[in-house]
Structures are given as structure tokens and as C-alpha cells.
Amino acid sequence: MRYQSTRGQAPLLGFRDVTLAGLASDGGLYVPEAWPQFSADDIAAMADLSYVETAVRVMLPFVGEDLSEAELRELCAQAYGRFAHAAVTPLTQLDHRNWLLELFHGPTLAFKDVALQLLGLLFEKFLTGSTTPLTIVGATSGDTGSAAIDAVAGRHGVDIFMLHPKGRVSEVQRRQMTTVLAPNVHNIAIEGSFDDAQAMVKAMFNDAAFSGRFQLSAVNSINWARLMAQIVYYFYAAVRLGAPGRKVSFAVPTGNFGDVFAGYAAARMGLPVERLIVATNVNDILHRALSTGDYSAGTVTPTAAPSMDIQVSSNFERLLFDVGGRDGAALAEQMRGFETSKAMRLTNAQLTGAARYFASDRVDAADMSQAMRWAADSGEVIDPHTAIGLAAARRADVTGQVVTLATAHAAKFGTAVERATGSRPILPPRLDDLFDREERYATLPATFEAVTGYIAGRAQPKG
Ligand SMILES: *Cc1c(COP(=O)(O)O)cnc(C)c1O
């Protein structure tokens, strides 16, 4: 298995190098050269498998020669052994048609753990024996940061610098990052938005002088290995609801388009999916793009679902590449146009290609709260992100079962949940001293100079 860049200029890489690199050197994102194919028989044979065994089946074709099956199994067993539920990602029934896929049983209570616990172990495995330390830089709208920090804290040969928009993540989210005091963990509060932070991370990779001094890597969902790990739970859930005999739909609370792109990958690999429902909040660039072809960024409106408060959705480029004929040169030009004007039109091929898989919806604050109350009536306390997915699921025009991805534990967003439902969810016992722990982080202006200066003073340069 080899990986190619969406912008067509970077070298083809194997799995190990793609994992360590994150972003491609031409500014594009890596995608597999071809999608592995699973037949109906292959899918039927997953019916009785554990999560870890499902993960091995689904991911083995992607890792090529860089991991043996036994090594992959060992890493999955270790990563998913840290989850607080024996099913790892259990399904919960809401009514005759709606289900929740609970992705929040990992150490930091958000679905990001599913991918990042594995990614942390992959970094360690691939860096064994290497003398060059890895400098991970990332931007987070909340959940990526804590999940990435948990996955690499204290690991040898890795430093992590995590940028979050100051004052725009929940207090639980901030404390989950800033109370990790391991010396290789560096939290930076940026005086700006998530998009500012994400743009700065991209600029660091593209700045030859800066990126040449360090072995930079990314943990944002621009890293292919993260998306790969997320494909697994689409198979795991669909098989439990009757795949390959029945088609299910998935409603996905979407920000950076990583999670739902993994669902698209599952569909391309042969999983029968009726529809992938892209649910956005009022920051609705993806809904506009998929419904009208207008991909134009406005300004970010802060909402109760901060992990979806973005206007530029990095992984959307992967979809545009795959459904638009895999023309790297054309896409590079389209993306350069977007980077200058913050607006572009999808081509007809992109729009019709996406329409074969996706539906989309925009959910406002009132509909979000209503979905939280509806779930509470069935005894399920859900977080604001999940509620946006569920609101879209309930009004989607589909015929089969619908699985809403429950992307965070309700207690991560206790204030918003209390406002909607009248009762405050409690943190699981493993986090109940979070508010007593010491915090450590730097606050910096949202300028490239300030942030790169800070990192350069603390990261280990190439040997
Ligand atoms: C990250 C996140 C999302 C958005 O996922 P993307 O892969 O960026 O689309 C949704 N909900 C929660 C709770 C998240 O942490």
C-alpha cells in the first residue's frame, strides 16, 4: 500500500512515512493510492469479531509491510485496552430507527481517543531506534488536544506543542490538556480562533526554514493514520446492525471532516452505507458546500459545540480529490484559489460524486437543545455535538437504521447539557479530581513569529 498527495507533487510514501509526516510536502494530504476492497463475505465474517479483531481486519491492508499482523494486533489490544467499555464503541438504541454509537469511552472522553491512542503507539513503534526526536505540533478546538496529549505524555523521543484558542474551549477540555505536567507536553493558548491556530500549524509545515530544523509531525486529522483508525467503528457498528445484508446510515457531527471521511472510506471499501449525513452547527460551510457547491468561509460563530466551530475543513480536500477524478494538479490550483479568496465552487464532478454518498444538514442551537431533551426522555444524556448529529439523523430522508456518532461524553460539556435538560452530567470517577489539579500553559498572540519562536526555544532540533 502506498499513499499519494492530493496535490500531486509530493513523493509516494508507505504507511510508516505517512504516519510520521502528517501533511504532505506539497501542502496536500495523503490518501491511499487505491481503496482496499471487502466483499460481502468478508463483511459477513466480521459478525462475531471483537473490536480489536475487527480493527486488525480493517486496518491490515493499509499498513502494508510496515507492521506485521501480530504487531498490529498487539498495538490495537494495547490502545483499546485503555477504554472503559468492553465493547470499546458500544451501540445504544434510542427508538425503532435511531442508535447512538458511543465513541467516548477512551481516556479523555471524546472519539478522538479511538484514533490517537493508536497513533501514540504507532509513533513510538516507528521511532524505536531513531535518534531524531519527533516534534508534534497541533491545533485543537478542544478534544484533539487532550486526546493527543494523553496519547504521548511521557513517551520518549516525542515533544508535543498543542495550540488551543484561548477562552474558546470548555473548562473541562482545557484542564484535560493543561493539567498534564509531563515535561514533553507544551500547551499554548492562542489569542485567536481555532482557524488561526490551524492555519499557523499548516504554515509551520510549509515554512522550509522552520520545518527543516525539526522532525515535525501532525496529530490533527490531516494525519492519515487517524482516519484509518476511525474506519473501524463504521464496520463494527454496521455489522452489528445487519451489514452486509442491510444498509445503515450514519449521522456525523462534523467539523474538520475527518470522522465522516472515515465513513466515506468505509463505503468505498465495500461497506453498504445508505447515506452519510454531515451534520454541522451554524458554522455551516460543509452543509453549503455539499448542498449547493458553495465552499466559502465566513467568520466563526462560537457555539455550545466548539469542536465544530470551524470554517475551513481540512479533510474536505481529501473528498474533493477522490470524487473529483484524483487530479492533483487541478486540485492544487483549486485549493490555491481558495487560500487566496477564502471561497471556491465545487466542480460538477465533485458535487455529483459527493451526492452519491452524502446528505447534509445545519442544526441551530434550538434544534440541538431539543435533540438533547428527546434523548434524555429515552434515558440517554448526550453532549451538544452528538445532539447536532441526532437532530440531523431524526429529520434525514433515509429508509434504514440511522447511527448517530456520539462523539463526546456529556460531562465534557456539562454547562450546555444542564442548560438544555435541567440536569448536570457527572464526570466519570477517573476524572473527578480534574478541577483540583495544577494547570500549566503559555498564552501567546496569534502570530507565526511568536509561536514558532516559542517552539524553537523548547523543541529538540534534528541531530
Ligand atoms: C473533533 C470533534 C468533532 C468533529 O470531528 P471532525 O473529524 O473534525 O469532523 C465532533 N465532535 C466532537 C466531540 C469532536 O471532538
The ligand as a MOL file (V3000), in Angstrom:
LIG
                    3D

  0  0  0     0  0            999 V3000
M  V30 BEGIN CTAB
M  V30 COUNTS 15 15 0 0 0
M  V30 BEGIN ATOM
M  V30 1 C -13.4600 16.6480 16.7590 0
M  V30 2 C -14.8840 16.5370 17.1340 0
M  V30 3 C -15.8930 16.6100 16.1670 0
M  V30 4 C -15.6030 16.8860 14.7100 0
M  V30 5 O -14.9240 15.8190 14.0950 0
M  V30 6 P -14.1760 16.0510 12.7010 0
M  V30 7 O -13.4360 14.8050 12.4460 0
M  V30 8 O -13.2890 17.2280 12.8980 0
M  V30 9 O -15.2420 16.3250 11.6880 0
M  V30 10 C -17.1940 16.4320 16.5850 0
M  V30 11 N -17.4940 16.2260 17.8850 0
M  V30 12 C -16.5500 16.1660 18.8320 0
M  V30 13 C -16.9450 15.9660 20.2520 0
M  V30 14 C -15.2170 16.3030 18.4880 0
M  V30 15 O -14.2690 16.2370 19.4380 0
M  V30 END ATOM
M  V30 BEGIN BOND
M  V30 1 1 1 2
M  V30 2 1 2 3
M  V30 3 2 2 14
M  V30 4 1 3 4
M  V30 5 2 3 10
M  V30 6 1 4 5
M  V30 7 1 5 6
M  V30 8 2 6 7
M  V30 9 1 6 8
M  V30 10 1 6 9
M  V30 11 1 10 11
M  V30 12 2 11 12
M  V30 13 1 12 13
M  V30 14 1 12 14
M  V30 15 1 14 15
M  V30 END BOND
M  V30 END CTAB
M  END
